[in-house]
Amino acid sequence: MDDVTKMDVEAAVEALRELFPATPLQLNEHLSARYGAQVYLKREDLTPVRSYKIRGAFNFLRKIVADGTGEKTFVCASAGNHAQGFAFACRHFGVQGVVFMPVTTPQQKIDKTRTFGGEFITIRLFGDIFDQCYAAAREHVEAIGGFMVPPFDHADIIEGQATVAAEIVEQLPEGVTPDLVVVPVGGGGLSAGLTGYLADRLPRQAFLFAEPAGAPSLKKSLEAGQIVTLPKVDNFVDGAAVARIGDLNFAALKNFTPEQVMIIAENAVCVTITEMLNVEGVVLEPAGALSIAALDQLGRDKLEGKKVVAVVSGGNFDFERLPDVKERAMRHAGLKKYFILRLPQRPGALRDFLNLLGPDDDIARFEYLKKSARNFGSILIGIETRDRKSFADLFSRFETAGLGYEDITENEILANLII
């Protein structure tokens, strides 16, 4: 794409050093040993706002300030990382900014945005969903004659995000050329900038894009050969839950194949979050875990002997979500299941059931639902185990005992209503 190939990324990198040094590119011993590869993590979770979004927002603002028009008010709509990067940049340049956030935005994110922006930021809460919030921000920009700072669909935003790629080139050990670069995708600003900068350094097939299953806007658009707006998205991977990839971003990515976009289940992301926290002590947000989760989906057979760079896009994780993340991770790993049991209403029936459990099986949830028949009752039960293979043996014992049960672990409707 012309806008990408003409980027002055080196100038953006030099300017960015006013804010923070290059984020580390670290050889991760744990992942490298698992896959028999050299796995480097580009740690964008270590920027001042714990995500790469500060790069694009800073680059956008610096160009307008340089043009002498920075006395106008800047506006953005965001409930997450873009808002925080925008606020930080406004404070740095000493310009006024207004951040529109949905009313449903967690207080933690509101407080962090206010901390980064200080006196230079005004936060306005509007609407229950992002679309309503964004529309209000657009109206405000038109009313005051300000500047709208988009999260991804702008050449200066793409140029700013491309500084990630420039740093990677400088930080790779001498003689090391990646066989694979894994990039998370939401609106496409990071992937457009990174692939544009590396286009003359790496072959097109060296790139792999990781998208959440609940928001596969790039995948669907590549399959259709044009931009597709998703009718709905799953907001769990909130940093990448975008219904429509940006116009400029798709133009930069349209020559990649749909097969180069790997779809990552939301629960698989949770496995990565918990593992990286427990094993490496690294805090990742769901979008920040996408590229590492993609490695797990590829597996050792496809990665062994390769040199891999995975971009860790952010670490703004709300620890109030940790119980849900752990729950999802265990279900995805096959270590926790939920059942509806139909037990006879007689003395000893529960004891007989408990005797069917194996030594590593633990009851994590037990709830009497209702009396479904005169002689039988329904029970919701959650069982955790140490080895997923234990469930096959448990099912066999259930069937031998003639126990009526239904596995509802993967039934999203029942799980959301009951669990």
N, C-alpha and C positions, 0 to 999 in steps of 0.2 A: 504494500500500500504506500502511495507517495508520501502521505502525511507521516508515516512511520520511518521510511527510509531517509527522509530529510530531517529527522530529529537531531537536535543538537544536544545529545545526551551528556556529552562530556561537560558542557557548560552547566547543565542541570546538576551533575554530580558535584562540580566545584562549588556551586552555590549552596548545595545541600549540606556541605561540610560546616556551614555556619551553625547548623542545628545539632548535628550528631555525627560521629564517625561511622564508617562503613559497618554494617551489621556483620557478624561473623559468618564465615562459611566453614562449618565444622565437619570433619570426618567423624561419623558416628560409629563407634566400635560395636555397639550392641546390634544395630541394624546391619552393619557390614558383615559381622559374624553370622547372623541369621541367614542372610541371602548369599553368602560367599562372594560378596561384591565390595566395591568401594562406594559407600553411600555418604554423600556430603549433604548436610542440611544447611540451607540458607536461612538464617534465624531472623526473620522479620518480626518475630515476637519480641525482639530486643531493641526496637526503636523506642524513642521517648514515649510514644503513645501505644506501644505494644502491637503495632501492625504497620504494614507497608503504606497504608492510606495517606500517611503524612507526606509522602513523597509527591504524589500528584497534586494534593491541595497546596503544598508549598510552591510547587513549580507554577501552578496557575496564578497564585497571588503575586509571586515575585515578578512575573512578566507585566501584569497590570500596574503594579507599583512602579516598575521601571519606566512605564509609559507616562507616568505622572497623573494617572487617573485613580489612584488608590484612595482618594478622599471620599469616594462613594462607598456605600455600604455593601458588604458582601453577604450573600445569603446561601444557605444550603439546607437540604432536607435529608435527615438521616437519624436513625435511632442507634447508631453503633460507631464503627471505626472511622468512617468518613467524617462524622461530626467531631470526633476527638482530634483527628488530624487537622481539620479545618480550624478548630478553635485554637490549637497550638500555633498554627501559621498566622492567624489573625493577631495573636498576642505578640508574636515575633516581629511582625511588620508594623504593629501599632495601628491597625486599622479596625474599624468597627464591623462586626459580623453578627448576623442573626441566624440561629439554628432552629429550624422547625423540627419538632419531634412528635410522634403520635402520643396521645394521652396515656396509652398503655405502656410506654417505655419504662423499664425498670428504673427505680430511683438511683441505683448505683451508676447507671450510664449517664443519667442527667448530671449527677454530682461530679463525675469524672470530666465530662465536657466542660462544666462550669469551672472546674479547677484548672484545666489546661488553658481556657480562654480568659479567665479572670474578668477584669473590668471591660475588656474589649468585646465580650460576648453577651448577647441577649438570647435567652432560650424561650421559645414559644411552643406550648403544647397544643396540638390541634388534631382532631380526628382520632378514630380508633385504629385505623390501618394506615400504612405508608402512603397509599395512593391519595387519600384525603389530605394527608400532611403535605405531600409534594405539590398538590394543586394549590394549597394555601400559600406555600412558599413562592410558587410562580406568580400568583396574584400580587403578593407583597413586592416582589422584584419589579413588576410592571408599575406598581403604584408609586414606588420611591425612585425608580430609575437606577436601581442598583445592579450588581453583578451576581448572576446565579453561578454557583460553583458546583458543577455536576460531579457525581461520584465516579464516573468512568467514561462517559461518551463525549470526550473532547480531546483534541490533539495535544493540548498542554498537559492534561491529566495523563494521557498515555505516555508522553515524553517523560514525565516525572516518574511513573512506575517503571519505565525502562532503565532507570538508574540501578535497579536490582540486578539486571543482566550485566551492566557495565562493571559493577562490583564483583560479580561472580567471575568474570573474565580476568580481572586483576588478582583475584584471590586464589584461583585454582593453582595447585602446585605446577611447577614448570614441567612441560611435557604431558600434562594430563588434559585430555580432551574428553568431555562427557559422551558416553554412548547414549544416554537417556537423560532428558530434563523433564521433570514432572512438575506441572503448574496447576494450582487450583483455579477454577473458573467460576465467576459469578456474573458480573456485568461484562467482563472481558478486558478491562483496562490493563491489568497486570499481564495477561497472556498476550495481548496485542503488542504491548511495549517490549516485552521480553523476546518474543519471537521475531519482532521487527529488528531489534538490535543484533540478535544472534543469527539473522538470516544468511549472512555471508560467512559465518563461522561454523555452522552446523548444518547437516542435511535436514530436510523437512521431516523425515521419518524419525529423527532423534527426539521429537517432542511428544509428550503424552499429557493430555489435559484431564484433570480429575473434577468431576461434577457430581453434586449430590443427586440421589435418585429422585428426590422430591422437587427438583428444579433443573431439569436437563435442557436448558434453553439452547446452549450451543449444539448439543448432540442433535436435537430435533431440527434445528435450523440447517445444519450441515446435511442431514438426511433429506430435507425438503429442497435444498439449494437456494433457500431464501430465509429471511428472518421469520421465525415462528414465535408468536406470543402465547405462552402457556396459559390455559384457562384457570389453573390454580397451582399453587406451590406449597410445599411443606416447609415451614419456617424454622424447623429445628436447626438446620445448618444456616443460621441467620445471616452470616457474613457472605454467603453465596446463594441465598434464596432469591433469585432474580427471575421474573417471569419473561423478560425480553432482553436479550443481549443487545448492547449498544450498536448503533448503525456503523460508526467508524470501526468499532471493535470487530464486528462480523466481517466487514470489508477486509480487515487485516488477517482474518482467520479462515476465510471461506475456501481457501485452497487446501486446507487440511482435510483429512478424511474422517467420516464419522467413527471409524474404527480407532482413531487416535484419541477419542474421548471415552474415558472409562467412567462408568456410572457406579458410584459408591453408595451403598445403602446407609441410611442414617444410623442404624444400629452398629454397623461396621466402624463408623467414625467413632462411636463410643468406646469400642474395644481399643482403638488407638489412643484415645484420650486417657483412659485409665492405665494402659500399659506405659505410656510415656511418662505419666505422673508417678507411677509406682516404681518403675525401673530406672528412669533417667532423671526424675525430679523436674521434668519440663512441663510447664502448664500450657496447654493448647486450647484454643477455642475450637468449636466444631469445624469451621472453615479452615483453620490452621492445621487440622489433622488430616485433611483430604489427601494431600500428596503422599503422606506416609501410609495411610490406609490403602492407597492405590498400589504401593509396593507389596503389601500383604496379599492383595488380590492377584497381583502378577505371580508371586511365588518365587521360590528359589530356582526352579527350572528355567525361568525366563530371565532371571537377573544374575545368575552365577557368572562370575568373571567380568562383569560389566562395571563401568564407572558411571555412577548415577548422582545427579543433583536433584534434590527435592526441595521445593520452596515452601517453607513454613510461614504462612502468610500472617498469622496473628495469634496472640495469646490472651485476649481479653475474655477470660472465662469467669462467669458468675458461679461461685461455688455453691450457691443455693440450688444449682442445677445438678450437683454431683450425685445425689441419690438417684435421680432419673437416669443420668448417664451410666451409673453402675448397673442399674436394673436393665437397661437396654443392652449393655455390653454382655452381661451374663446370658441374656436370652439369645443374643446373636451367636455367642460362643457355644450354645447348646448346653450350658451349665445350669440353666434354670427354666422350668416349665410350669405352666398353670393348667389345672384340670378341673372339670366339673365331675365329681364322683356321685354315683347313685348307690347309697349305702342302705342296707336293710335296717329298719327301726326295731332292733332287738338288742338285748344286752350282749356285750362282747363283740359287736360288729366293728367298732372302732379299733379295738385291740387286734382283731384279726387283720384289719387293714395295716396297722402299724407294723405287724410282723412281716409284712411283704416288703418293707423298705430294706434297702441294703445298708451296709455299715457306713458308707459315705454319703447317704441320702439324708437331707435335713429339711424339715418342714419350716418354710419361711412365711407361709400365709395359711390360715385355716379359718373359714367363715361358713357358718350354716346359712344357707340361702332361703330355702322354704321347704315345706313338706309337699313334695311333688305327688305323693300317693299315700294311701293309708299305711302301707307297710314299708315305704322307702322315703328317704330324704336326700336332698341335693346339697352338696358341699363344694365350695370353692377352695381349692388347695394349691399352694405354690410349693414346689420342691426344688431345692438346690443340691447340686452334687459336685464332686471334685473332678470327675471324668465324664464327658458327654456320653461315652459308651455305656455308662451305668443305666441310662434310660432304656436302652434296648432290653436289658435283663429285667428291668422293672416292668416294662410292658408285657413281657413274657409271663411274669408272675401274676400280673393282673388278669391276663387272659386265662391262665390255668385255674385261677381262683374264681373265674366267672364274674369278675367285678365289672360293673358298668361304668365307663368313664369316657370323657371327651377331652382331647387335648385342644385347648383354646389359645395356646401361646402365640400362634401366628394369625389368629382371627382378630384383625384390627378393630372391628366394630365391638365385639365382645370385650376385648382387652381394654379398650378405651372406656367402656361403660362400667366394667366390673373391677378391673385391676387398678 
